[in-house]
Amino acid sequence: MLGAIVGDIVGSVYEWDNIKTKDFPFFSPGCFFTDDTVMTVAIGEGLLNGGKAEDFVTALKRYGRLYPGAGYGARFADWLRSAGKEPYNSWGNGSAMRVSPVAWAGKTLLEVEELATVSAAVTHNHSEGIKGAQATAAAIFLARVGKSKGDIKAYLESKYGYNLGRTLAEIRPLYRFNESCPETVPEAICAFLESLDFEDAIRNAISLGGDSDTLAAITGSIAEGTYGVPGKIAERALSILDQDLREAFFSFRDKIIAGKQLGGEQPGNPRLKINPPLP
């Protein structure tokens, strides 16, 4: 969850001013949290309230109305303002950018993928919207329980059919702004797979261009599982949140991720079991 927040904040200033380099100030002047952070926190609250579809709907609408100017897509903004609760068949990357809390709440891979489906389908009930959320959550879970990048890559390619064999050097020249799951999630995963540490993963994602804050939020959420979030980076990101979002983050961390240290170095809990087994 924290990795997604960091990625969102660091990428916020590049969403409409893309760069194609890893050489940039990590926390640029004027960086801020966007809808990626707000909706990630909302999914965390939905889990705390029960993790059912209605819990996610209530939390998403509550936070969306608390932060109306956070930068939502047009269709999602209409959904937030409406009285209705029905999904609108989206395959946008919003389902993946917000999904990270479920990967920390679920105790097995199967449970995580099921929770990802529920959290996505309340708005993004298109098969690609659900797939993007499932794949992202699976990657985070596998990372946090200590699976290798090779294992993560093999599972995601086998289960979800993404092409994860491309290098960033191959992706970067032609990659352009795109808000769909099919053209955001695989690229974000590749940015993680090619990374050396948490900060490098975020830099990789932003250097692709595109929907920078969302790419970095997805990559950062996976990278957190493998590397943890360095303490100084965590502190800086949390200082940019307002008090309500910061308290919501700590509430989720304390209730769901019991015993984990902010900025801790251990990537996962070896007692958690993978179900079904990796190929």
N, C-alpha and C positions, 0 to 999 in steps of 0.2 A: 504493500500500500504506500509506504513512504517512498519507495523507488519511483512509483508513478507520479507522485507529487513533485519530487525533485525534477524528473524529466519534463513535466509540464511547465514548471517555473523557468527552468533553464531554456527551454525551447520557445517560450512565449513570445520573445521579441523577434523570432525568426520565422514565425508562421506566415507572415505576409511580406517578409523580406528575406527570402531564402539565401542560404550560403552553401557553398560546396567545398568546405574546408573544415578540418578539425581544429584549426587554430583560431580560437575566439575566447573572450573572457567567459569563464564558466557561469558566473552569476553576473550577467551584463547589467549595467545601470538601467533602471526602469523595468526590470523583469518582474513578473507578477503571476499570480495563480489564475487559471482560466476554468472553463466548464469541466475540463478533464479532472481537475482536483475536486471541484464541488461535487461532481457526480460519483467520483470514487469514494468520497466520504459518505455520500448518500447510500451507496451499496453497502458500506460497512454498517451504517445504522439499520438498514433493512435486515442484515444478518443478525444483528443484536436483537431485533424485534421479532425474530422467528424464521427469517429466510424463506418465507412463502411469497408467491407472486404479489399478493396484496401488500405485503410488507415492503417490497421493493417499490411498488407503485407509490405508496404513501410517502416513502422517504425521498424518492426522486422528485416528486411534485413539491414536497415541503422545501427541500433545498433549492430547487429550481426557482421557486417563488421568493425565497430569501435572498437569492443572488441572481436577479433577473438580467443583469448586464454582464454575465460571465462569458458570453460569446457562443451561445448555442446555435446549432444549425436551425434553419427556418422551420422545418417540419417538427423537430423536437421542441422548439420554442412554442409552436402552436399546440402541441400535445400538453406541454406544461401548463399553458394558460386555459386549456379546455377543462370542462367538467368531466369529460369522458375518461375511461381507463383502458380503452381498447388499444392494442398495438397498431402500428401503421406500416408493417412489412418492410422495414428499413434494413438495408445491408451496409449501412454506414459504419465507420470505425468507432463510433461511440460505444458500442457494446463491448469492444475490446479494451478501450482506454480506461473504462471504469471497473473492470472485472477483478482486479487484483485481490481485493479483500476475500473473495470466495476461495482463493487458492491457499489462504492462510487459515480459513475456518474449517475447510474440509479435512477429514482424516484419511481418506484414500483418494486415489486418482479418480476412481469412478464417482465418488461423492462430489469431488471438485467439478468434474465435467457436468454432472447433473445440476449442481448449483449454478454453474455458469450458464447453462441453458435457461434456467428459470429467470436469472437476473437479466439476461439478454432479451428473452421473448416477450417481456412486458411492453417493449417498444420495438425491438429489432427482431421480429419473428420471421423474417426471411431466412432461408437456410444458410446463406452466406453470413448474415449477421450473427446467427447462433454459432456457426462454425468458427468465426473469428474470435468470439468470446471463449469458446471451449478450448481452442488451440492455445490462446494466450494463457488461460488459467492452468492448463495442463503443463505448459512450459514452466510457469512459475512454481507449481507444485513439485515437478521433477527436479528443478534446480534446488529448491529448498530442502529436499530430502537427500541431496548429495549426489544425484545422478550426473554423469559426465555430459559435456556438450555433445559428444558423439551419440550417447544414448538419447538425449533430448531430440536431437536432429532426426535420428532414425525413427523415433516414435511419431513425431509430428508429420514427417513425410509419409510414413505408412498409414497413419490413422486419418490424416486430414488432406493428404495429397499436395501439400505445398512444395514448391521448388526452393529448397534451402541450400542448394549447391552453388549458388551465384556468389561471387565476391562483391564487396562494396565497390571496388574499382570498376566492376562490370555494370553494377546498378546505377551508380552515381551520375554518369554523363547524361543519360536520357530520362532520368526519373524526374517527374513533375508533380505538382500539387494534386493530391487525390484523397478523397475522404471516404473511399469504400474500404471495407474489410479486405477483399481479395487483393487490393493493391496497396495496402498499408501493413497488414499483419505479417506477411512473409518477409517484407523488407525490414521491419522492426526486429524480427527474430534473427535475421541474418546479421543485423548490427550487433546483437548480443553474441552470436556465435563467433564473430570475428574480434571480440573485445578482449582486452588484457586485464581490465579491472572495472570497477563500477563507473568511475568517471569516464574512462575510455569508451564504455558502452554508450553513454549519453552522447559523447562527442561523435561517435560513429553515426548514430541515428540522425542527429541534427545535420551532419555533413552531407546527408543524402538530399537535402532540400525537402520539398513536399510539405505535408501537414506537420510541421516540425514539432510542435508541442505534443501532438498526439503520438507521432512516431517515437519521440523520446519518452513519453509516459509509458508506452507499451514496452519498449526496450528496457527502461529503467525498472519497471516492475519485475521483469524476468531477471535482470542483473542483480537486483536485491537478493533474490533467492540464492544465487551462487556466491556473491561477494559480500553481502551485507552492504549497508550504507555507511561510509566513513562518518565519524562523529561530527567533524566540522561541517561537512556538507549537510548532514541532517539538521544540525542546529541552525544553519543559515536558512535552509528551506523553511523550517518551521517558524522562524522569525518573520517570514514574509506572509504567513497565513494570519488571518485575523483570529481573535480569541475564540470565537465559536468553532471555527474549523479546527483550530489547534486542540481544543478540548475534546472535540469529537474524535480526532485522530488518537489521542491518548486513551480515551475511553475504549475504543476498539482494541488498541494494542494491549491494554491492561486486562481486558476481559477475554479476548480471543487468543492473543499471542502471549499467554501467561509465561513468565520466566525468561522471556527474550529481552536482551539488553538493546537499547537504542544504539545503533552503530556497531552492534556486536559482530564478531568475525566468524562465528559458526554458521554455516549456510543452511543447516536444517536439523531436523530431529530424526535420528536413525531409527527410532521406535515406530515411526509411521510406516505403514505398509502400502505398497503399490498394488492396486487392484483395478483392472486386470494387469498381469505382468507385462513388462516391456518385451517387445519382439526381440 
